[in-house]
Amino acid sequence: MISYLTKQSNKQSNNNASHAMAQTIGENSAHQYNTGLVSEIVYDPQNPFTFHLLLPFLQQLGHQPRWQLWLSPDSRMNRYWINSLGLPTQKTVSLNKLSTEKSVEMMEKALRSGNFSTVIAWLPVVSHEVKQRLQRAAQQGDCYGFILQPSSMPQANPHYNHVHWH
């Protein structure tokens, strides 16, 4: 009996981060995620904690038959790193060294396509019009989009200096 309770307690602890993320993003009463959302996340590049909050959610979405797309301005995503995070390497696509304009264009097309459960892009602060386009594309494709912005990036608006969940 004690062994069973310990396993249940450990299982509950392991699910807490995923549950918290679902509640933050917006889980409905049927315990299904509301899709078609684009969220901006401003993070401190010296503290990877933000990615650990997002990770359980990305791992759960990795069980879908759809792909995950990472748009990075820097080097290509390391398959070993992706695998070590528990993300599906066989369903993960990484595009790198894209201009901001190309990244926004690719993100919008990928969100709209319906082929991806998640599209993650490192972008600077984007205009309200761009955010609306991305939001509509995510709704059409029934998927999630995450715009990651390092806090060290120049901010066009001082009100964007914290995490935004939409």
Contacts in CASP RR format, 6 or more apart in sequence:
PFRMAT RR
TARGET T0000
AUTHOR 0000-0000-0000
METHOD contacts of the structure
MODEL  1
MISYLTKQSNKQSNNNASHAMAQTIGENSAHQYNTGLVSEIVYDPQNPFT
FHLLLPFLQQLGHQPRWQLWLSPDSRMNRYWINSLGLPTQKTVSLNKLST
EKSVEMMEKALRSGNFSTVIAWLPVVSHEVKQRLQRAAQQGDCYGFILQP
SSMPQANPHYNHVHWH
17 52 0 8 1.000
17 53 0 8 1.000
17 55 0 8 1.000
17 56 0 8 1.000
18 56 0 8 1.000
18 57 0 8 1.000
18 59 0 8 1.000
18 60 0 8 1.000
20 53 0 8 1.000
21 53 0 8 1.000
21 54 0 8 1.000
21 56 0 8 1.000
21 57 0 8 1.000
22 33 0 8 1.000
22 57 0 8 1.000
24 165 0 8 1.000
25 33 0 8 1.000
25 34 0 8 1.000
25 37 0 8 1.000
25 39 0 8 1.000
25 57 0 8 1.000
25 144 0 8 1.000
25 165 0 8 1.000
26 33 0 8 1.000
26 34 0 8 1.000
27 33 0 8 1.000
27 34 0 8 1.000
28 34 0 8 1.000
33 144 0 8 1.000
35 138 0 8 1.000
35 141 0 8 1.000
35 142 0 8 1.000
35 143 0 8 1.000
35 144 0 8 1.000
36 111 0 8 1.000
36 135 0 8 1.000
36 138 0 8 1.000
36 139 0 8 1.000
36 141 0 8 1.000
36 142 0 8 1.000
36 143 0 8 1.000
36 144 0 8 1.000
36 145 0 8 1.000
37 135 0 8 1.000
37 138 0 8 1.000
37 144 0 8 1.000
37 145 0 8 1.000
37 166 0 8 1.000
38 111 0 8 1.000
38 131 0 8 1.000
38 134 0 8 1.000
38 135 0 8 1.000
38 138 0 8 1.000
38 144 0 8 1.000
38 145 0 8 1.000
38 146 0 8 1.000
38 147 0 8 1.000
38 166 0 8 1.000
39 144 0 8 1.000
39 145 0 8 1.000
39 146 0 8 1.000
39 147 0 8 1.000
39 164 0 8 1.000
39 165 0 8 1.000
39 166 0 8 1.000
40 131 0 8 1.000
40 146 0 8 1.000
40 147 0 8 1.000
40 149 0 8 1.000
40 160 0 8 1.000
40 163 0 8 1.000
40 164 0 8 1.000
40 166 0 8 1.000
41 50 0 8 1.000
41 54 0 8 1.000
41 146 0 8 1.000
41 147 0 8 1.000
41 148 0 8 1.000
41 149 0 8 1.000
41 163 0 8 1.000
41 164 0 8 1.000
41 165 0 8 1.000
42 149 0 8 1.000
42 150 0 8 1.000
42 151 0 8 1.000
42 160 0 8 1.000
42 161 0 8 1.000
42 162 0 8 1.000
42 163 0 8 1.000
42 164 0 8 1.000
43 50 0 8 1.000
43 51 0 8 1.000
43 148 0 8 1.000
43 149 0 8 1.000
43 150 0 8 1.000
43 151 0 8 1.000
43 163 0 8 1.000
44 50 0 8 1.000
44 150 0 8 1.000
44 151 0 8 1.000
45 150 0 8 1.000
45 151 0 8 1.000
45 152 0 8 1.000
50 163 0 8 1.000
54 146 0 8 1.000
55 85 0 8 1.000
58 68 0 8 1.000
58 85 0 8 1.000
58 87 0 8 1.000
58 118 0 8 1.000
58 120 0 8 1.000
59 85 0 8 1.000
59 86 0 8 1.000
59 87 0 8 1.000
61 68 0 8 1.000
61 117 0 8 1.000
61 118 0 8 1.000
61 144 0 8 1.000
62 68 0 8 1.000
62 87 0 8 1.000
62 88 0 8 1.000
62 91 0 8 1.000
62 117 0 8 1.000
62 118 0 8 1.000
64 117 0 8 1.000
65 91 0 8 1.000
66 91 0 8 1.000
66 114 0 8 1.000
66 115 0 8 1.000
66 116 0 8 1.000
66 117 0 8 1.000
66 143 0 8 1.000
67 91 0 8 1.000
67 92 0 8 1.000
67 93 0 8 1.000
67 115 0 8 1.000
67 116 0 8 1.000
67 117 0 8 1.000
68 87 0 8 1.000
68 88 0 8 1.000
68 91 0 8 1.000
68 92 0 8 1.000
68 93 0 8 1.000
68 116 0 8 1.000
68 117 0 8 1.000
68 118 0 8 1.000
68 119 0 8 1.000
68 120 0 8 1.000
69 92 0 8 1.000
69 93 0 8 1.000
69 94 0 8 1.000
69 95 0 8 1.000
69 106 0 8 1.000
69 107 0 8 1.000
69 110 0 8 1.000
69 116 0 8 1.000
69 118 0 8 1.000
69 119 0 8 1.000
69 120 0 8 1.000
70 77 0 8 1.000
70 92 0 8 1.000
70 93 0 8 1.000
70 94 0 8 1.000
70 95 0 8 1.000
70 120 0 8 1.000
70 121 0 8 1.000
71 95 0 8 1.000
71 96 0 8 1.000
71 98 0 8 1.000
71 103 0 8 1.000
71 106 0 8 1.000
71 107 0 8 1.000
71 119 0 8 1.000
71 120 0 8 1.000
71 121 0 8 1.000
71 122 0 8 1.000
72 94 0 8 1.000
72 95 0 8 1.000
72 96 0 8 1.000
72 97 0 8 1.000
72 122 0 8 1.000
73 96 0 8 1.000
73 97 0 8 1.000
73 98 0 8 1.000
73 100 0 8 1.000
73 103 0 8 1.000
73 122 0 8 1.000
74 96 0 8 1.000
74 97 0 8 1.000
74 122 0 8 1.000
75 96 0 8 1.000
75 97 0 8 1.000
76 94 0 8 1.000
76 96 0 8 1.000
77 92 0 8 1.000
77 94 0 8 1.000
77 96 0 8 1.000
79 89 0 8 1.000
82 89 0 8 1.000
82 92 0 8 1.000
82 94 0 8 1.000
83 89 0 8 1.000
95 106 0 8 1.000
98 106 0 8 1.000
100 123 0 8 1.000
100 124 0 8 1.000
103 121 0 8 1.000
103 122 0 8 1.000
103 123 0 8 1.000
104 121 0 8 1.000
104 123 0 8 1.000
104 126 0 8 1.000
104 130 0 8 1.000
104 134 0 8 1.000
106 121 0 8 1.000
107 119 0 8 1.000
107 121 0 8 1.000
107 123 0 8 1.000
107 134 0 8 1.000
107 137 0 8 1.000
107 145 0 8 1.000
108 133 0 8 1.000
108 134 0 8 1.000
108 137 0 8 1.000
109 137 0 8 1.000
110 116 0 8 1.000
110 119 0 8 1.000
111 119 0 8 1.000
111 134 0 8 1.000
111 137 0 8 1.000
111 138 0 8 1.000
111 140 0 8 1.000
111 141 0 8 1.000
111 143 0 8 1.000
111 145 0 8 1.000
112 137 0 8 1.000
112 140 0 8 1.000
112 141 0 8 1.000
113 141 0 8 1.000
114 140 0 8 1.000
114 141 0 8 1.000
114 142 0 8 1.000
114 143 0 8 1.000
116 143 0 8 1.000
117 143 0 8 1.000
117 144 0 8 1.000
118 143 0 8 1.000
118 144 0 8 1.000
118 145 0 8 1.000
118 146 0 8 1.000
119 138 0 8 1.000
119 143 0 8 1.000
119 144 0 8 1.000
119 145 0 8 1.000
119 146 0 8 1.000
120 145 0 8 1.000
120 146 0 8 1.000
120 148 0 8 1.000
121 145 0 8 1.000
121 146 0 8 1.000
121 147 0 8 1.000
121 148 0 8 1.000
122 147 0 8 1.000
122 148 0 8 1.000
122 149 0 8 1.000
122 150 0 8 1.000
123 147 0 8 1.000
123 148 0 8 1.000
123 149 0 8 1.000
124 149 0 8 1.000
124 153 0 8 1.000
124 154 0 8 1.000
124 156 0 8 1.000
125 149 0 8 1.000
125 153 0 8 1.000
125 154 0 8 1.000
125 155 0 8 1.000
125 156 0 8 1.000
125 157 0 8 1.000
125 160 0 8 1.000
126 134 0 8 1.000
126 147 0 8 1.000
134 145 0 8 1.000
134 147 0 8 1.000
135 166 0 8 1.000
138 144 0 8 1.000
138 145 0 8 1.000
149 160 0 8 1.000
151 161 0 8 1.000
155 161 0 8 1.000
END
